[in-house]
Amino acid sequence: MKYFSRYIPLTDEARRQSLYVLASGYTIIPPHTPYPPSIHPADHQFRWEQGRMLREYQLVYIARGGGVFESRSAGRRRIEAGTLFMLFPGEWHRYSPDAEIGWDEYWVAFQGPTAETLVSESSLTCAEPLLGAPLSDRIQYEFVQIMEEMRREAIGYQKVIGARTMLILATATASVLRHEFEGASVLGAIERGKGVLFEQIDRNVNMEEMAAELGVGYSLFRKAFRQYTGMSPAQYHLELRVNEASHLLRTTTLPVAKVAMRLGFDSASYFCRIFKKKTGQTPCEYRMGTQGIDDPGLYLTRSLT
């Protein structure tokens, strides 16, 4: 058996992070090896017969092998290589590799003022704590990098490992969502539709007509588009137009009415209402607040010429 684990001392500054890491490690469990190994503090150790509850969150990734997971809310689930699962504070659980094959596990324990929010955004719940769809190769890489940072304990490492833990959550969730759309015929329509909306940023677009031109029913297109982007086609198009309006207000002296006209809004007053709703400022307030702020796109263009 090979293993590494480290439970790190936390500074007050580290505890103020939105998410901070308490410990991390890996264990390579060969076939017919007792599990769990006795390498953890007493409050983290458990026996299969009793299971355990933790005070913090833990993410566990099984890179090789297979076994079983069981918790109070999820019941018993099969675990295969490539599965990521979450252990929740106060949730009874237990898990173990198959004796015949063992497994390789990577784990990270974390807490933080906004940890609950970050976890909820990942789609992992007590009732559905496993992500078993094909996950990005980045998952294992990020676990390894967390442990390398913990070994070195270079200045600022606690911020780095907190950010890498958040990246694991984001990458795993994105992998599952992308897998759901893999091979779906509507995906091509979504990508072409995004291109059309960007090309027609300066005008109103009839979404039903656009869907028909893309060869897909509007109801299906709208539902799939929202699932893929987080917003409807109309809202996506509006966000593009408001973003372009912000760019014009920052980088030109065009009057507000001209900006509205250039982007195809029905009137300057309507444009002002929409802009304030989206940004919290009127176009004039936004322009005044960004005076002297160079546009990064223009800077990049100048630096390359």
Secondary structure, 3 states (H helix, E strand, C coil): CEEEEEECCCCHHHHCCCCEEEEEEEEEECCCCCCCCCCCCCCCCCECCCEECECCEEEEEEEEEEEEEEECCCEEEEEECCEEEEECECCCEEEEECCCCCEEEEEEEEECCCHHHHHHCCCCCCCCCEECCCCCCHHHHHHHHHHHHHHHCCCCHHHHHHHHHHHHHHHHHHHHHHHHHCCCHHHHHHHHHHHHHHHCCCCCCCHHHHHHHCCCCHHHHHHHHHHHHCCCHHHHHHHHHHHHHHHHHHHCCCCHHHHHHHCCCCCHHHHHHHHHHHHCCCHHHHHHHCCCCCCHHHHHHHHCC
